Amino acid sequence: MVDRPLHGGCHCGRNRYVIQFPPTSPPQILFDTRASHRSALASPLSAYLRVPLAYVRSTTRPFFPDETTTMIHRVYTSPHATHTMRHFCGFCGTPLSYWSEEPRSEADFIQLTLGSLEPEDLADLEELGCLPGSGASLEEASDREGEGKAGKAGKGREMVGAVPWFDALMEGSRLGTMRKSKGHSTNNSGTVRYEWEVTEWVEGDDGDQGGEEVIDASRSGKRKLADHENAMEDVQH
């Protein structure tokens, strides 16, 4: 059950919105893989929060006197889909929402981009009852069984900057098989230090190969760094 407002907005802060739901009408999370959404959001997986229009309030905040509402809150309608509208920030470019009047019943709803929610609200969507089998149903299960598996997925992880419920969706899938590597090095004079972190998915990884791997800069990092510095020198000359 959503018992408090949800907040969101664009990256630069000029666009803000508030969602206030009645107790009997929780929001709905949608994942869409259609090509039109992939290209509009530049993401292979488009995630939205579908909400009734009546419960969304948006506002704009200009940073300078010459900034108007139409400059801040931009609307785009594709000539190939005239029944749709996409809203985005005219300054930082953050995609904010998607609206369609096909079918006609959908015109009373708007789909807000999931990534535009405030981090704390995004992380709490499962606890707030926005996911199937979460929220009130988890509380009831917890009363009967103590600490249920689903409850642990929502709260049992200590991951800074992560969304635990989304990580739980990825577990067991190909996206859940990730490898992370870190490295560091310095230039020849010792005045500049380089650090990098790479996360990759490798098919066929098992438990022994997964996890975090620290790269020894003396083996491969220095060679890659030298190649990078040589390339930069060639560009400058």
N, C-alpha and C positions, 0 to 999 in steps of 0.2 A: 504494500500500500504506500503510495506517495503522500506523505503527510507534511511535506515542506516544499517550497518552490525550488525549481531547478534553474540554474543560471548558465549563460553562455555568451559567446560573442566572437568577434574576429581577433586576429593576432595583434593588431595595433591598438585595439581598445576603442575604436570609434563607433563600432556597432555592438550593441548589447541587447540581450533578450532575456525574458523571464517566463517560465512556464509554471502555471499554477493549476493543479489538477483537482477535481473533486475526488473524494475517497473511493468512489466506485468506478473510476475511469482511469486506470494506470496507462502510461504510455507504452508504445510497442516498438521494439527494436527490429529493424529490417536490414538484411544484407542483400544487396542487388549486384549481380554480375553482368547486367546488360551492357553492351558496348557504349551506349549513350552515356551511362553513368561512369563507366571506366574512363572515358576520354574527358568528361567534364571535371572529374575530381582527380584525374591523373593517378589513379590507383586501381589495381586489379580487383580489389574488393571494396565496394561502396557500402558504407554503413550509415544508417539514418535512424532517427528517433521520430516515429510517426505520432503526431499529436493533433487534436482538434484545433482548428484555427481560433476558436473562441477563447482558448486558454493560453494563448501566446501574446505577450506584449513586448514590442521591440522599440528601441530608441536609438538615436544617433548622437554622438558627442563630437562636435568639431574641435579641432586643436588650434585652428587659426580662424580669424574673422571671415575670411573669404571662402571658407568651406561650407557648402550647402548640403542639405539632406540628400538631394539627388546625386551629388558627387560622392557622398559617403556610402549610401546604400544603393547599389546598382542592380539593375534587373536585365536579364538576357532571355530572349525567346528565340529558339532556333527556328529558321525557316522550314526545317524538316519536321518540326514538332511544335506547331503553333498553339497547341493546347497546353503547353507547359511554360513554366517560368522558373528561372534559376536566379537566386539572389546571392550577391557576393559583395565584399568590401571593395570600393573603388580605389582604395589607397594601398592596402596590403595584399589584396587579392584573395582573401580567405573565402572559400565557398561556404555559404551559410545555410541555404535551404533549397528545397525542390518542391514545386507545386504543379499539380496536373488536374485537369478537369475531365480526364478519361480514365475510368468510367465516371459518369456524372456524380455518383455518390462520393467519389474521392475529392471533389472540390471543397468539401468541408474540412479537409485535413491538410496538413503541411508536414513535410519531412525535413527535419533539421539535421544537418550533418553531425554525426556522433562526435567527431573530433573537435567540434566547436564548443562543446560543453565544458564547463569549468572542471579542472582535474578532479577535485573532490567529489563533484556530482557524478562524473563519469565512472569513478571507481566505486561509487555507492549504488549503482543502478541495480545490482543484484539484491542488495539488502533492502532497497526501496520497493522491490516487487516488480521491477520492469522486465525481468527475464522469466520465461516459463519455469515453473517449479522453484521459484525463489520467493524472497520476501516473507509474507505471512505463512506460506506453506512450509518454508524452512523452519520458522519459529515453532510451528506445531510439531514438525518432525523432531526438532531438538528437544522439546518437552517430553516426547515419548522415548527417544533413543539416546538422549544425551548429546554428544557431539557427533552429528551426522557427517557423512563424507562431503555432501554438497556444502554444508556450512563451513567446513575446513577449506574448501576451494575458494570461498568468498573471503574468509578472514584469516586463515591460517598461514598466509605467506607474508614475509617481511621483505618486500621488494620496493625500493625507492623508485618512484616515477613509473611504476607498472600498473596495469589494470588486471588484478588477479582473476576476475571472472573471464576476461578475454584470454588470458594465458591458459585457463582451464579448458576453454573451447579448443585450443590448439593442441593440447596434450593428446598424444596418440596419433596425430595426423602428420603428414609430411612436413607441414610448417612447424610442428613441434620438435623436429629433429634438427637442432641448430648446433653449430660450433662457433665458439668465440675465441679469438686470438688477440693478444696485445703485444706491443713492442715499443721500444724506445731506442734512441741513439742521439748522437751529437755530431755536429759538423767537425771538420778537421781542426779548426781553431778553438773549438770548445765553447764558442760564444752562443751557439744556438742549440737548443735541445728539441728533438722531434719525438712525439708520442703518437701512436695510432692504435685503433681498436677495430677489428674486423669481425663481423658476425656472418656466418655462412651456413647454408644447408648443404649437406653432402649425402647423396643417396647411398644407402647401405650402411650408414653409421650405426654402431651398436653402443651399448653403455660404456664400454672401455674406451671408445674413441671420442665420446662426447665430452661435454664439460668445457672448462676453460683452459686454454693453452697459452703459455707465455713464450713468445718468440725470443730467442737469443740473438740480440742485435749483432754480436760478433760474427755470426754465421751468415745470415741472409740479410739482416737489416742494413748493415753498412754497405753491402753491395748495391741494394736497392736505393739507398740514400745517395750513393755516389752517382748512380745512373740518373737519379732525379736532378742532382746538382749540375751534372754535365748537360742535361737537357735544358735546364734553365739558363746556363751560360750560353748555349747555342742560340736560344731565343733572344737573349739580350744583345748578342753580337750580330 
